[in-house]
Amino acid sequence: MAGVTLDSGALIGFERQNRRTLTHIKLAQQLGYELTVPTAVIVEAWRGGPRSARIASLLEGCVIEPLLPDLARVAGEAIAAVKGATVVDAVVMASAASRGDRVLTSDFEDLDRLRSYFPEVRLLQT
């Protein structure tokens, strides 16, 4: 079953209790979708201390996906193909594509550009 891959904006939205983010995550959980967070996303969103306590609670219920060589290569190829693509965005899209996931993001425009390389990935905007 496909799930939902969370990008940095989704983690930050959860931490800030953004209504749209919370609604998307709650619905995904109710539908039994697996939530996946690539490790690169944690690097981008995590700042430690009390501010990251809410993110930590969310991560407990997520699959944390390591950045293994095959995923890194696909993300690198996407960066080469899509001008201006960033490392974390490419990792998120490659991760989601590998499972047929949707991506929950606040960075719709940048990830939408990467859909030229990952056309099967659907985006959910926070």
PLY file of the C-alpha trace (Angstrom):
ply
format ascii 1.0
element vertex 126
property float x
property float y
property float z
element edge 125
property int vertex1
property int vertex2
end_header
0.00 0.00 0.00
1.32 3.43 -0.93
1.77 5.91 1.87
2.78 9.50 2.44
6.33 10.82 2.46
6.83 13.91 4.59
9.18 16.69 3.57
10.78 19.29 5.83
7.87 21.68 5.47
5.50 18.98 6.67
7.61 18.37 9.78
7.84 22.08 10.49
4.11 22.48 9.86
3.42 19.70 12.34
5.75 21.31 14.88
3.93 24.64 14.44
0.53 22.92 14.55
-0.44 24.10 11.08
-4.06 23.10 10.58
-3.68 21.79 7.01
-0.60 19.77 7.94
-2.29 18.25 10.96
-5.39 17.40 8.91
-3.37 15.64 6.18
-1.34 13.65 8.70
-4.39 12.67 10.75
-6.27 11.53 7.63
-3.28 9.50 6.41
-3.04 7.80 9.81
-6.79 7.09 9.88
-6.56 5.50 6.43
-3.69 3.33 7.62
-1.10 4.92 5.33
2.50 4.52 6.30
4.26 7.85 6.96
7.87 7.92 5.77
10.52 10.52 6.54
13.84 10.39 4.69
16.80 11.05 7.00
17.81 14.09 4.92
14.49 15.71 5.90
15.32 15.31 9.57
18.64 17.09 9.01
16.84 20.00 7.38
14.05 20.34 9.97
15.62 19.31 13.29
16.97 22.00 15.59
16.87 20.19 18.92
15.62 21.30 22.29
11.99 21.94 23.14
11.26 23.19 19.64
11.83 19.74 18.18
9.83 17.85 20.83
6.69 17.77 18.66
8.69 16.58 15.66
10.20 13.83 17.81
6.72 12.65 18.77
5.68 12.50 15.12
8.84 10.63 14.10
8.05 7.88 16.61
5.15 6.81 14.38
7.00 7.15 11.08
9.29 4.97 9.05
12.67 6.69 8.95
14.29 5.98 5.60
18.09 6.02 5.48
19.85 7.55 2.51
21.28 4.43 0.90
23.37 4.46 -2.29
20.58 3.49 -4.73
18.29 6.25 -3.45
21.19 8.73 -3.46
21.97 7.91 -7.10
18.37 8.40 -8.23
18.21 11.72 -6.35
21.50 12.80 -7.93
20.19 11.98 -11.40
17.09 14.08 -10.67
19.28 17.03 -9.64
21.15 16.72 -12.94
17.87 16.64 -14.89
15.97 19.43 -13.09
17.72 22.78 -12.96
17.70 24.30 -9.48
16.61 21.13 -7.70
17.98 20.77 -4.18
19.42 17.69 -2.54
16.70 17.26 0.09
13.86 17.85 -2.38
15.35 15.31 -4.79
15.77 12.77 -1.98
12.14 13.28 -0.91
10.84 12.76 -4.43
13.08 9.75 -5.11
12.00 8.24 -1.81
8.31 8.71 -2.55
8.67 7.43 -6.11
10.29 4.23 -4.88
7.08 3.32 -2.99
4.39 5.09 -5.02
3.81 7.52 -2.13
2.28 10.94 -2.15
4.42 13.76 -0.74
3.12 16.16 1.91
4.90 19.48 1.35
4.76 23.22 1.93
7.25 23.63 -0.93
4.82 22.76 -3.72
6.49 24.71 -6.56
9.98 23.25 -6.11
8.71 19.69 -5.75
6.32 20.17 -8.66
9.32 21.00 -10.88
10.83 17.67 -9.85
7.68 15.92 -11.09
9.19 16.25 -14.57
11.61 13.54 -13.38
9.15 11.76 -11.06
5.80 12.16 -12.89
4.13 9.38 -10.87
4.50 11.25 -7.56
1.43 13.16 -6.39
1.84 16.19 -4.14
-0.29 17.24 -1.19
0.14 20.87 -0.18
0.15 21.95 3.47
0 1
1 2
2 3
3 4
4 5
5 6
6 7
7 8
8 9
9 10
10 11
11 12
12 13
13 14
14 15
15 16
16 17
17 18
18 19
19 20
20 21
21 22
22 23
23 24
24 25
25 26
26 27
27 28
28 29
29 30
30 31
31 32
32 33
33 34
34 35
35 36
36 37
37 38
38 39
39 40
40 41
41 42
42 43
43 44
44 45
45 46
46 47
47 48
48 49
49 50
50 51
51 52
52 53
53 54
54 55
55 56
56 57
57 58
58 59
59 60
60 61
61 62
62 63
63 64
64 65
65 66
66 67
67 68
68 69
69 70
70 71
71 72
72 73
73 74
74 75
75 76
76 77
77 78
78 79
79 80
80 81
81 82
82 83
83 84
84 85
85 86
86 87
87 88
88 89
89 90
90 91
91 92
92 93
93 94
94 95
95 96
96 97
97 98
98 99
99 100
100 101
101 102
102 103
103 104
104 105
105 106
106 107
107 108
108 109
109 110
110 111
111 112
112 113
113 114
114 115
115 116
116 117
117 118
118 119
119 120
120 121
121 122
122 123
123 124
124 125
